[in-house]
Amino acid sequence: MDQLDRLLSTEEVAEYLGVGQATVYRWCREGSLPAVKIGRRWRVRRSALEEFVRKNERSETLVGRLRRFLEVPDNLMAVVQDRELMRKIDAAFFRAAEARGGTMIKYQLEEPRLPSVGEVREKLGQAGLDVEGLEVEGRLRFVTEGGEPGNRVEEVRRLAEEESSEGRSVWISMNWDLRMGVKEALAQQRALTELVEGSELVVKTTVLEEDLDEWPGADQRRSQVMHSGTIWLAREGLALSRVSPALEL
């Protein structure tokens, strides 16, 4: 058989692409990655894999952009225009996490103006995530935030320690804690950045534009530089930015 068309196992495909094996299975089942089933196992021709890679490099999707932008570790602020885009950014974030083989945690503060856990679950399913299957695997958890505001750093540390034994990166999505004042919330975010450094954590905190607009200008600027990166998502488009360390002249 021509070397170009050698049949690859799902393990080889997952290693080549740097994704989890479950993601490869899903692509094969959906037909997005052309594959043949021999017995109970999927096999992918090398030529089909290379074409799949070429197509995905050309495609411009929110998931694709985030996959290229997100790093491990990372502490990000996401600013979104409305509730629907808040659900969309969560779905894209977790799709990127699944592709990287990470454990996913939605840290949920129930607040009338923000999407509920039910809405988030529905959107994740619509985005192609096998929500129930990932929960059974232990790779997706929904955690309802309780107690007094200001405890997030300890909660994130506890969640990371619980998942660290699995050897996977841990991807946590949360919404800005509206119960706290801006300066107190920014101090909490600074502490999260220190916690994330040198870890296997990827943390995303999402805030609505209308809430950000109420902050003093100086606090808006400080909020961007105390995170490792910022995601801005509006109906008009997407903006991604990274913070570089302060440099000597």
C-alpha positions as CSV (number, residue, x, y, z in Angstrom):
1,M,0.0,0.0,0.0
2,D,1.3,3.5,-0.8
3,Q,2.8,5.1,2.3
4,L,0.6,8.2,1.7
5,D,-2.5,6.1,2.2
6,R,-1.4,4.0,5.1
7,L,-4.2,3.5,7.6
8,L,-3.7,5.2,10.9
9,S,-5.3,4.3,14.3
10,T,-7.3,6.8,16.3
11,E,-4.4,6.8,18.8
12,E,-2.0,7.9,16.1
13,V,-4.4,10.5,14.8
14,A,-4.9,11.9,18.3
15,E,-1.2,12.1,18.9
16,Y,-0.5,13.8,15.6
17,L,-3.2,16.4,16.1
18,G,-2.6,16.9,19.8
19,V,-6.2,16.2,20.7
20,G,-8.0,13.6,22.9
21,Q,-8.9,10.3,21.4
22,A,-12.6,10.9,22.2
23,T,-12.5,14.0,19.9
24,V,-11.2,11.8,17.1
25,Y,-14.0,9.3,17.7
26,R,-16.5,12.1,17.5
27,W,-15.1,13.4,14.2
28,C,-15.1,9.9,12.7
29,R,-18.8,9.3,13.8
30,E,-19.9,12.7,12.5
31,G,-18.1,12.2,9.2
32,S,-16.0,15.4,9.5
33,L,-12.9,13.3,9.4
34,P,-13.2,10.6,6.7
35,A,-12.6,7.2,8.2
36,V,-13.4,3.5,7.8
37,K,-14.5,1.2,10.5
38,I,-12.7,-2.1,10.6
39,G,-14.4,-4.4,13.1
40,R,-14.9,-2.1,16.1
41,R,-12.1,0.3,15.4
42,W,-11.9,3.4,13.3
43,R,-9.0,3.8,10.8
44,V,-8.0,7.0,8.9
45,R,-6.0,7.2,5.7
46,R,-3.0,9.4,6.0
47,S,-4.1,11.3,2.9
48,A,-7.5,11.9,4.4
49,L,-5.9,13.2,7.6
50,E,-3.6,15.6,5.7
51,E,-6.6,17.0,3.8
52,F,-8.5,17.4,7.0
53,V,-5.6,19.4,8.5
54,R,-5.4,21.6,5.3
55,K,-9.2,22.3,5.5
56,N,-9.1,23.2,9.2
57,E,-6.1,25.5,8.7
58,R,-8.1,27.4,6.1
59,S,-11.4,27.5,8.1
60,E,-12.2,30.5,10.2
61,T,-14.4,29.4,13.1
62,L,-14.6,30.7,16.6
63,V,-13.4,27.4,17.9
64,G,-10.5,27.3,15.5
65,R,-9.4,30.9,16.4
66,L,-9.6,30.1,20.1
67,R,-7.7,26.8,19.7
68,R,-4.8,28.7,18.2
69,F,-5.0,31.6,20.7
70,L,-5.4,29.7,24.1
71,E,-2.4,28.5,26.0
72,V,-1.7,26.3,29.0
73,P,-1.5,27.9,31.5
74,D,-3.8,30.9,30.8
75,N,-5.9,33.4,32.7
76,L,-8.3,35.2,30.4
77,M,-10.9,37.9,30.5
78,A,-13.7,37.6,27.9
79,V,-15.9,40.6,27.1
80,V,-19.1,39.8,25.3
81,Q,-21.9,41.9,23.9
82,D,-24.9,39.9,25.2
83,R,-26.2,36.7,26.8
84,E,-26.3,34.7,23.6
85,L,-22.6,35.5,22.9
86,M,-21.8,34.6,26.5
87,R,-23.2,31.1,25.8
88,K,-21.4,31.0,22.5
89,I,-18.0,31.8,24.0
90,D,-18.5,29.1,26.6
91,A,-19.3,26.5,24.0
92,A,-16.2,27.5,21.9
93,F,-14.0,27.5,25.0
94,F,-15.0,24.0,26.0
95,R,-14.8,22.7,22.4
96,A,-11.2,23.9,22.4
97,A,-10.6,22.3,25.8
98,E,-12.1,19.0,24.6
99,A,-9.8,19.0,21.6
100,R,-6.8,19.5,23.8
101,G,-7.8,16.6,26.1
102,G,-8.6,18.8,29.0
103,T,-11.0,18.5,32.0
104,M,-13.8,21.1,31.7
105,I,-15.5,22.9,34.6
106,K,-18.3,25.4,34.3
107,Y,-18.2,27.4,37.6
108,Q,-21.7,28.8,37.7
109,L,-23.0,31.8,39.6
110,E,-26.8,31.8,39.2
111,E,-27.8,35.4,38.4
112,P,-31.0,36.4,36.6
113,R,-29.1,38.5,33.9
114,L,-26.7,35.7,33.1
115,P,-27.3,32.3,31.3
116,S,-28.5,29.5,33.6
117,V,-26.8,26.1,34.0
118,G,-29.6,24.7,31.8
119,E,-29.0,27.2,29.1
120,V,-25.2,26.5,29.1
121,R,-25.8,22.7,29.0
122,E,-28.1,23.1,26.0
123,K,-25.7,25.4,24.1
124,L,-22.8,23.0,24.7
125,G,-24.9,20.1,23.3
126,Q,-25.9,22.2,20.3
127,A,-22.2,23.0,19.7
128,G,-21.4,19.3,19.3
129,L,-20.2,18.4,22.8
130,D,-21.3,15.0,24.2
131,V,-22.3,16.6,27.5
132,E,-23.6,13.4,29.2
133,G,-20.7,11.3,27.9
134,L,-18.1,13.8,29.1
135,E,-19.8,14.0,32.5
136,V,-19.7,10.2,32.8
137,E,-16.0,10.2,31.8
138,G,-15.4,12.8,34.5
139,R,-14.2,15.3,32.0
140,L,-17.0,17.8,32.3
141,R,-18.4,19.2,35.6
142,F,-21.0,21.9,36.4
143,V,-20.2,23.5,39.8
144,T,-22.7,26.0,41.3
145,E,-21.0,28.8,43.2
146,G,-22.2,29.2,46.8
147,G,-21.1,31.0,49.9
148,E,-19.8,34.5,50.3
149,P,-18.2,36.4,47.3
150,G,-14.5,36.6,47.2
151,N,-13.8,32.8,47.6
152,R,-13.0,32.0,44.0
153,V,-9.3,31.7,44.3
154,E,-9.6,29.0,46.9
155,E,-12.4,27.3,45.0
156,V,-10.2,27.2,41.8
157,R,-7.3,25.9,43.8
158,R,-9.5,23.1,45.3
159,L,-10.9,22.2,41.9
160,A,-7.5,22.0,40.3
161,E,-6.2,19.8,43.1
162,E,-9.2,17.5,42.7
163,E,-8.5,17.0,39.0
164,S,-4.7,17.1,39.1
165,S,-4.4,13.3,39.6
166,E,-5.8,12.7,36.1
167,G,-2.8,14.3,34.5
168,R,-5.0,16.6,32.3
169,S,-5.1,20.3,31.9
170,V,-8.1,21.9,33.7
171,W,-10.2,24.4,31.9
172,I,-12.5,26.5,34.0
173,S,-15.1,29.0,32.7
174,M,-16.8,31.4,35.1
175,N,-18.7,34.7,34.8
176,W,-17.7,37.9,36.5
177,D,-18.9,38.0,40.1
178,L,-21.4,40.9,40.1
179,R,-21.8,40.7,43.9
180,M,-18.4,42.3,44.4
181,G,-17.2,45.8,43.9
182,V,-14.9,46.4,40.9
183,K,-11.7,46.9,42.9
184,E,-12.4,43.8,45.1
185,A,-13.1,41.7,42.0
186,L,-9.9,43.0,40.2
187,A,-7.9,42.0,43.3
188,Q,-9.4,38.5,43.1
189,Q,-8.5,38.3,39.4
190,R,-4.9,39.3,40.1
191,A,-4.7,36.5,42.7
192,L,-6.1,34.1,40.1
193,T,-3.4,35.1,37.6
194,E,-0.7,34.3,40.3
195,L,-2.4,30.9,41.0
196,V,-2.5,30.0,37.3
197,E,1.2,30.7,36.6
198,G,3.2,27.5,36.3
199,S,0.1,25.3,36.5
200,E,-2.0,23.3,34.1
201,L,-4.9,25.7,34.5
202,V,-6.8,27.6,31.8
203,V,-9.3,30.0,33.4
204,K,-11.7,32.3,31.5
205,T,-13.8,34.9,33.3
206,T,-16.6,36.4,31.2
207,V,-18.2,39.9,31.6
208,L,-21.0,41.6,29.7
209,E,-20.1,44.8,27.9
210,E,-22.8,46.7,29.7
211,D,-21.3,45.8,33.0
212,L,-17.8,46.7,31.9
213,D,-19.0,50.1,30.6
214,E,-20.0,51.0,34.2
215,W,-16.4,50.6,35.4
216,P,-14.1,53.7,35.7
217,G,-11.8,53.9,32.7
218,A,-8.7,53.3,34.8
219,D,-10.2,50.0,36.1
220,Q,-11.1,48.9,32.6
221,R,-7.5,49.3,31.5
222,R,-6.1,47.6,34.5
223,S,-8.5,44.6,34.1
224,Q,-6.9,43.9,30.7
225,V,-3.3,44.0,31.7
226,M,-3.7,41.8,34.8
227,H,-4.9,38.9,32.7
228,S,-2.7,37.0,30.3
229,G,-5.1,37.7,27.4
230,T,-8.4,39.2,26.5
231,I,-11.2,38.0,24.2
232,W,-13.7,40.6,22.9
233,L,-16.7,39.0,21.1
234,A,-19.4,41.2,19.5
235,R,-21.9,40.8,16.7
236,E,-19.5,42.8,14.5
237,G,-16.5,40.5,15.1
238,L,-13.9,39.0,17.4
239,A,-10.7,40.6,18.8
240,L,-8.0,38.7,20.6
241,S,-5.1,40.2,22.5
242,R,-2.1,39.1,24.6
243,V,-0.3,40.9,27.4
244,S,3.5,40.8,27.2
245,P,5.7,41.3,30.3
246,A,7.1,44.8,30.8
247,L,10.4,45.1,28.9
248,E,13.5,47.0,29.6
249,L,14.2,50.0,27.3
